[in-house]
Amino acid sequence: MARVAENSARAAAHPRLPRRPPAAPWALRRGHGQLDDERRADWERQQRELAALVVPRDDAGWAQGPGGGGWRGALRLVGGLDTAYLDGGASGPAAPGPAAAGPAAAGPAAAGPAAAAAADARDGRPVAAGPHGGGAVAALAVLSFPGLQVVHSDTLLAEPGAPYASGFLGFREAPAYLALLRRASDAGVHPQLLFVDGCGVLHPRRCGSASHVGVLSGLPTVGVAKSLLRVDGLPSEKRVREQVAEAAASAAAAAAGASSEAASGAALSCGGAAEGGGGSGGGGGSGSRSNSGACGGGGGGSGGVCVPLVADSGEVLGAAICGSAGGATRPIFVSVGHRVGLETAVAAARACCLHRVPEPIRRADLLASAEARRLRGAG
C-alpha cells in the first residue's frame, strides 16, 4: 500500500503518465469465465484499497482558480473514455460522427488492429483479440476546452482480462484505458480532466471505473453513467427521473413567473428586476433542492436541473443532471472519480454537454462503436 500511495502522489504532482502501470495487485489480471466467490472477495478488497486513495475534492492545479468556476480559464484539454464490445454489448449511436471519420489517432492503433496486437502484455497492455474472440474496442477522445474540438483520438482492440460482473467494470476496462492514456502521453497529449463512461464514488465500495482509472493514472476523473446504479438506499432510477422532471417544472414555472413579473413591472428599478431573476434561480420546492449545496451551485449557469443523489447515511454520492438533449426525461448520473469535487464535476459535465452526455464521452463512444462495427463486418 505504501508503494501505491507513493505512485499516486507522484502522479498527482506530475500528470505525465509513467511508461509502465503502477506495480499494484490490481494491475491487469488475465482470466475469463464466471466470477467465483474467491475472486469476488479479492476484487472487493482491491476496490476498498483503491477507494481509500480517492481524492474527492478539487486537487488539480487547473481547479484551483479563484471563486466558483474559476477553473474554466485554466482548463484546456478534456478527455473521454468509452468501450464497445464486439459481441454487441456496447450501446451507442448508430452512425459515426466526424471524430470517427478518419484516422485521427496517434500511436499504433492508427495502423489498425494488427498494430494494436503488438502491445506488450508484460507492460500491462491489453492483448488484442480477433473479431470473433470476444474482444472490445476501447477509445480515447481528447478535446479542446471550451471549444470542444477533437485534438487527439485513439482506439485499442483488446481482450478484456476479466469476466463481466456488475460493480467490477474497472477490472474489465481500466487496463485498456491506461494503455490509451500512456499512448496519448507518449504523443505529447495530456488531458487535464477525464470523463469516464461509468461510475466514480457512486458505487457500493466507492470505487467505480472512473475512480479505478483515476487512482491508477493519477489524473482527475469524473464518472458519467446513463443508468443509475442503485446503492445505499438511493431511490430507483424511475423515481429520480420523476424528481428531475419535478425540479425542471418548478424551475420553468419560476422562470415564467419572473418573466411575467418583469414584463408587467417595466417601471420597476433594475434592482427589482434582479430580485425577480434571483427568485427564478433559487425557486422553492424541488427547484431549490436542485441547485443547492454540492449539486453544482457554483457554475451551473444555464445547464439546467441538478438533483443530488443522497445515500441513507446522508452522503451525497452524485447528481442527476440533464445535458443539452433529452430534456428532463433522460438525465445522466455524474459522480466524483478522483481529484475533482462534485460541484466542479457537475459544472464541467454541463459545460461539455452539446448533447445528452459530455462531448468527450460521446466522441469516444462514436469512435469505439464505429470500429467495433467495422470489425464485426470484417469477420
Secondary structure in CASP SS format (residue, H / E / C, confidence):
PFRMAT SS
TARGET T0000
AUTHOR 0000-0000-0000
METHOD secondary structure of the structure
MODEL  1
M C 1.00
A H 1.00
R H 1.00
V H 1.00
A H 1.00
E H 1.00
N H 1.00
S H 1.00
A H 1.00
R H 1.00
A H 1.00
A H 1.00
A H 1.00
H C 1.00
P C 1.00
R C 1.00
L C 1.00
P C 1.00
R C 1.00
R C 1.00
P C 1.00
P C 1.00
A C 1.00
A C 1.00
P C 1.00
W C 1.00
A C 1.00
L C 1.00
R C 1.00
R C 1.00
G C 1.00
H C 1.00
G C 1.00
Q C 1.00
L C 1.00
D C 1.00
D H 1.00
E H 1.00
R H 1.00
R H 1.00
A H 1.00
D H 1.00
W H 1.00
E H 1.00
R H 1.00
Q H 1.00
Q H 1.00
R H 1.00
E H 1.00
L H 1.00
A H 1.00
A H 1.00
L H 1.00
V C 1.00
V C 1.00
P C 1.00
R C 1.00
D C 1.00
D C 1.00
A C 1.00
G H 1.00
W H 1.00
A H 1.00
Q H 1.00
G C 1.00
P C 1.00
G C 1.00
G C 1.00
G C 1.00
G H 1.00
W H 1.00
R H 1.00
G H 1.00
A C 1.00
L C 1.00
R C 1.00
L E 1.00
V E 1.00
G E 1.00
G E 1.00
L E 1.00
D E 1.00
T E 1.00
A E 1.00
Y E 1.00
L C 1.00
D C 1.00
G C 1.00
G C 1.00
A C 1.00
S C 1.00
G C 1.00
P C 1.00
A C 1.00
A C 1.00
P C 1.00
G C 1.00
P H 1.00
A H 1.00
A H 1.00
A C 1.00
G C 1.00
P C 1.00
A C 1.00
A E 1.00
A C 1.00
G C 1.00
P H 1.00
A H 1.00
A H 1.00
A H 1.00
G C 1.00
P H 1.00
A H 1.00
A H 1.00
A H 1.00
A H 1.00
A C 1.00
A C 1.00
D C 1.00
A H 1.00
R H 1.00
D H 1.00
G C 1.00
R C 1.00
P C 1.00
V C 1.00
A C 1.00
A C 1.00
G C 1.00
P C 1.00
H C 1.00
G C 1.00
G C 1.00
G C 1.00
A E 1.00
V E 1.00
A E 1.00
A E 1.00
L E 1.00
A E 1.00
V E 1.00
L E 1.00
S E 1.00
F C 1.00
P C 1.00
G C 1.00
L C 1.00
Q C 1.00
V E 1.00
V E 1.00
H E 1.00
S E 1.00
D E 1.00
T E 1.00
L E 1.00
L E 1.00
A E 1.00
E C 1.00
P C 1.00
G C 1.00
A C 1.00
P C 1.00
Y C 1.00
A C 1.00
S C 1.00
G C 1.00
F C 1.00
L H 1.00
G H 1.00
F H 1.00
R H 1.00
E H 1.00
A H 1.00
P H 1.00
A H 1.00
Y H 1.00
L H 1.00
A H 1.00
L H 1.00
L H 1.00
R H 1.00
R H 1.00
A H 1.00
S H 1.00
D H 1.00
A C 1.00
G C 1.00
V C 1.00
H C 1.00
P C 1.00
Q C 1.00
L E 1.00
L E 1.00
F E 1.00
V E 1.00
D E 1.00
G C 1.00
C C 1.00
G C 1.00
V C 1.00
L C 1.00
H C 1.00
P C 1.00
R C 1.00
R C 1.00
C C 1.00
G C 1.00
S H 1.00
A H 1.00
S H 1.00
H H 1.00
V H 1.00
G H 1.00
V H 1.00
L H 1.00
S H 1.00
G C 1.00
L C 1.00
P C 1.00
T E 1.00
V E 1.00
G E 1.00
V E 1.00
A E 1.00
K C 1.00
S C 1.00
L C 1.00
L C 1.00
R C 1.00
V C 1.00
D C 1.00
G C 1.00
L C 1.00
P C 1.00
S C 1.00
E H 1.00
K H 1.00
R H 1.00
V H 1.00
R H 1.00
E H 1.00
Q H 1.00
V H 1.00
A H 1.00
E H 1.00
A H 1.00
A H 1.00
A H 1.00
S H 1.00
A H 1.00
A H 1.00
A H 1.00
A H 1.00
A H 1.00
A H 1.00
G H 1.00
A H 1.00
S H 1.00
S H 1.00
E H 1.00
A H 1.00
A H 1.00
S H 1.00
G C 1.00
A C 1.00
A C 1.00
L C 1.00
S C 1.00
C H 1.00
G H 1.00
G H 1.00
A H 1.00
A H 1.00
E H 1.00
G H 1.00
G H 1.00
G H 1.00
G H 1.00
S H 1.00
G H 1.00
G C 1.00
G C 1.00
G C 1.00
G C 1.00
S H 1.00
G H 1.00
S H 1.00
R H 1.00
S H 1.00
N C 1.00
S C 1.00
G H 1.00
A H 1.00
C H 1.00
G C 1.00
G C 1.00
G C 1.00
G C 1.00
G C 1.00
G H 1.00
S H 1.00
G H 1.00
G C 1.00
V C 1.00
C E 1.00
V E 1.00
P E 1.00
L E 1.00
V E 1.00
A C 1.00
D C 1.00
S C 1.00
G C 1.00
E C 1.00
V E 1.00
L E 1.00
G E 1.00
A E 1.00
A E 1.00
I E 1.00
C C 1.00
G C 1.00
S C 1.00
A C 1.00
G C 1.00
G H 1.00
A H 1.00
T H 1.00
R C 1.00
P C 1.00
I E 1.00
F E 1.00
V E 1.00
S E 1.00
V E 1.00
G E 1.00
H E 1.00
R C 1.00
V C 1.00
G C 1.00
L H 1.00
E H 1.00
T H 1.00
A H 1.00
V H 1.00
A H 1.00
A H 1.00
A H 1.00
R H 1.00
A H 1.00
C C 1.00
C E 1.00
L C 1.00
H C 1.00
R C 1.00
V C 1.00
P E 1.00
E H 1.00
P H 1.00
I H 1.00
R H 1.00
R H 1.00
A H 1.00
D H 1.00
L H 1.00
L H 1.00
A H 1.00
S H 1.00
A H 1.00
E H 1.00
A H 1.00
R H 1.00
R H 1.00
L H 1.00
R H 1.00
G H 1.00
A H 1.00
G C 1.00
END
